[in-house]
Amino acid sequence: MIEKITGKYDKLKKLCQRLEWWPEMSPYEVIDYMYSNDISSQNLVDILNAYSLNPQYVFDRIYKGKDSVVFFEKPQNVKIDRETICFITCFNKKVELDEMNAWIDRLDIPDGMAIEKKAIEGAKSMCAGYNDAMHSSKAKYKVYLHQDVRILNPYFIYEIVDCFNRNSQVGLIGMLGALYVPNSGVMWQADRVGAVVHSVSNEESIAETFDERVAVEGDCQVKLIDGFLMATCVDLNWRADIFKGWDFYDVSQSLEFIKKGYDVVVPYQKNTWCLHDFGSINWSGYEENRVLFVDEYLNDYI
């Protein structure tokens, strides 16, 4: 097992993740990269076991010429506005930003829509960075996402716009959400719905990839959504006056939308739309922000 992935192996990981989810990609891109960088088949197996949802499928694509699988279908009869959708991220690693953008660049863009990207480097906090980007864009639709998120569904824009159009009360969309606000303020201590492919490392730096799915038919109204990806159709200021770090901005914004009368929803995903390749968790500042969140919001929800 490759315990710490760096350099050429990080690039191989990214190529294998693409190959798993991009049916249009040739396996020879992986083969040529391995040959050029003296990477063995065992190295590849280790990478696939750690970072692929279906390692055997990817291995067979590379070594047995197995046909690719098309995981997503283009939605039909979606009403598309002549609007702009802006993808916003705060980043501190250019290599992760570039990979995030590679997945955005392969999205099917509906006729009449335009794409913007805004990347904030050196933000003082998540809220501050998101506010700066939000106020600098006139786009109706905005997607706030982490630098380590990969949008798997090439028809993601269709799905998001359709979700907003189905219910005019929807202001905020997430991929994974909590049905209620727990007393602790910690979202994953509540019952959750939605889906995401996690790629995580434990305390021993051993990586695993798995699909968290609690699927419901149709759009599910929630109280809180996970901040790895948040999509909006209206602009509300992020609470930079309270949250100075990188945690609890997402659950705060969820409740801010609800306070303004908007619905917060997680749409139905037949297949999971996003992969979050976040590695290990940095807990610095987490407890301080949790206390701030509880003090600001919990009296209204307990």
N, C-alpha and C positions, 0 to 999 in steps of 0.2 A: 504494500500500500504506500502511495506517495503521500506523506503526512503534511508536508508544506509545499504548496504548489507555487512555483515562481518561474520567471523567465520563459524559456521555450515550452515548458510544460503548461504554463498558463495559456499560452497561445494555442497549444494543442487542445486544451479543455474547451476553449471558445470555439474552435473549429468543429469539435465533436458535438457541442451543443447546437451549433447551426445545422450540422448534418442530420441530427435527430429530428429537427423541426422544419427544416427547409427542404421540401421535396424537390425543388429545382436545383439544389446544390449537387455538384459532382463529388463522389467519394475520392476522386483522384486529387482533390485539393488537400485532403488529409494525408493521403499516401505520399504525395510529393513533399509535403511539409515534413513528414516523418523521415523520409529519405534524406532530405537536405540537412536535417538537424540531428541525424544519427539517433533516432528514437526507436526503441525496440517494440516488438509486438507486446511484450509483457508490460512495458510502460503504458502502452495504449490500453490494455486490459485494465490496469490499475486506474487510469483516468476514467474510463467508461464506468467502472463499478462505482466510483465515487460521485461522478457528475452527470450521469445519464439516467433518465427515468426508465428507459428500456435498453440496458447495455447490449443485450444480445441482438436486438434489431439494428443498432448502429454498427456493431461488429460485423454483422452479416452484410450490411450495405457496403462496408469497406472491403471485406475479404471474399464475399461470396456473390457480389453483384446483385443482392436482393433489391427488388423494386421498392421505391419509396412509397410511403403512405401519405395520403392527403388527409389531414386531421380536421380541416375546417372548410365549411361551405359558405359561399357568398350569400348573404341574406338577400331575399327578394322583396320587392315592393317597399323599399325603404325611402321615405321622403327625405331628400337631402337639401339642406339650406345652402344658399350661396354665401357661405361664411368661411372664416378662418379658424383653424384649430392650432393651438400653440402648445408645444411640449416644453415643459419647464423643469429644470433640475438644478440642484446645488451639487457641485462636484469638487473633489479634491484629488482625483486620480484621472489623468487624461486618458489612459488606456481603457478605463471603465466607461468614461463618457463616449469614447469613440465606438466601443462595442454596443452600448445602448443605442447610439445613433444608427449603427448598421442595421439594427432590427427595426427602427422607425423608418429607415429609408426603404425597406422592402414592403411597407404597408401599401395596400391598395387604396389610392386616394380617389374618393368619389368625384365624379364630374361636377365642376362648379365650386369645389372647395379648394382652399389654399392651406399650405402647411407653414408654420413657423417653428423655430426652435430657439429657446433662450436658456443658456447655461450660465449659472452664477458661480464664479470661483471666489473663494475667500469670504463667503457670507459670514456675518457675525452669528447668525443662528438660522435655523430652518425657516422660521416665521419671517425674519428680516429679509432673507434671500428671496423667499416666495413673494413677499410684498413688492420688492424691487422689480422682479420680473413681471408680476401681474400688472403693475401700474405702467410698465413700459410697453405693453401689448394691448391692442384694440380687439384682439380675437374674441369672438363670442365664446368659443369652447376652449378650455384650458385643461391640460393634463399635467398634473404635478407628479413626478415620479423620481425614484431613487436612481442613481447612476448605475446600480447593479441590477436593474430590472430589464428583462428581455420580453418584449411583447410578442408572444407566440402566434397569436391569431392575426393573419394578414388583413382580415376584414374588421379589425378592431374599431376603426373610425365609424364604419357603418353601424356597428352594434351600439356604440356609445351615443351617436346622434339619434338612432332609433329609440333608445331607452329614454332619452330626454323628451323626444316627441310623443311617446306613448302617454306621458303624464306630465302636464304643464307644471305640476307642483314639485317635480323632481329638480333639485338644485345641485345635488352632489351625488356622485356615483363612486363606489369602491368595488374592489374585487373580492374582499373578505371583510365581514362585519360582525358586530356583536348585537344581539337582540335587546340587550338592556345594559344599563350602566352599573357595574359591580361596585360595591362599597369601597373597594380598594382603589378604584379608578383604572385598574389594569385590565385592558380589553380582553386578553386571552384567558382571564378568569371568569368570563361570561360565556354563555352558549353562542357559538359562532355559526355563520352560514357563508357560503361562497366557495372559492377555490383559488389555490395558488400552488405552483410547483416550487418547493423549497429546495435550495442547495445550501446546506449548512455544515459547519464544523463544530464538533464538541470540544470540551475542555482539553482533550488530548490532541486536538487539531486533526481528528479523523473526520473526513467529509462523508456525507450521505445526501442523496437526492430522493425526494418523495413528493407525492401529490396529496396535498391536504384538500379534501373535498367534502363539503356538507351541502349537497345540491338540493335546491328547492325549485319547483316548477314556477316559472314566471319571476317577475321582479319581487324582491323581498325588502320590505321597509325595515331599517335597522336604526339603532341609536348611535353607533360608533363604527367607523371604518378604519382599516389598517392603512397607514400612510405610505406603503411602498408604491401605491398608485391611487391617485384621487383625481377625478374628472369633474369639472364644473361647467355650468352654462351661465352663471352670473358671478360677479366679483364681490367677495366679502373680504375685508381686511383680515389677515392672519394676526393672532394676538401676540405680536412682538412686544407689547407692553408688559406681558406676563412671562412668556416663555423665552428664555435667553439661550437655550441649548438646542438639542436635536431630538428631544422626546416629548410626547404628549401634544405636539402641535396638531396631530391628525385627529385625535379624539376631541380636542378643544374645537377644531374647525367643524367637526361633525355637529357638535352641540350649538355652535354659533349659527349654522344653517337652520337647525331645527328651531332655535329661538326666533329666527326671522320668518318662520312659517313655511320653510321648504321641507320637502321630503328628502331623506337620505336613503339610498337604495343600493342593494347588491343585485345586479342582473343575473338571470339564469345563464349558466355556462355549460353547454353540452359537453365540451371539452375545455379544459382549463386554458384561460387566455394569456396568462403571464407566468414567467419564471422569475423568482427572486433569488439571485445568486449572492447572498449576503455574507457567506462565510461565518465568522464568529461574531458574537455580539459584544459591543463596547457599552458597558454599564455606567460609564462615567457620567455623572450628573442626572442619572435616571431617577433616583429617589427624591432629589430636590425638586425636579419637575413634577413628579407624581404628587408630592405634597401641595405644590402650587395648583395643580389641576383639581385636587380634592377640595381645597379651600375655596376655589373660584366657582365650582360647578355642582358639587355633590349635594348640597342642601336642597337643590331643585329636583334631584333625581333619586333620593333615598326616602 
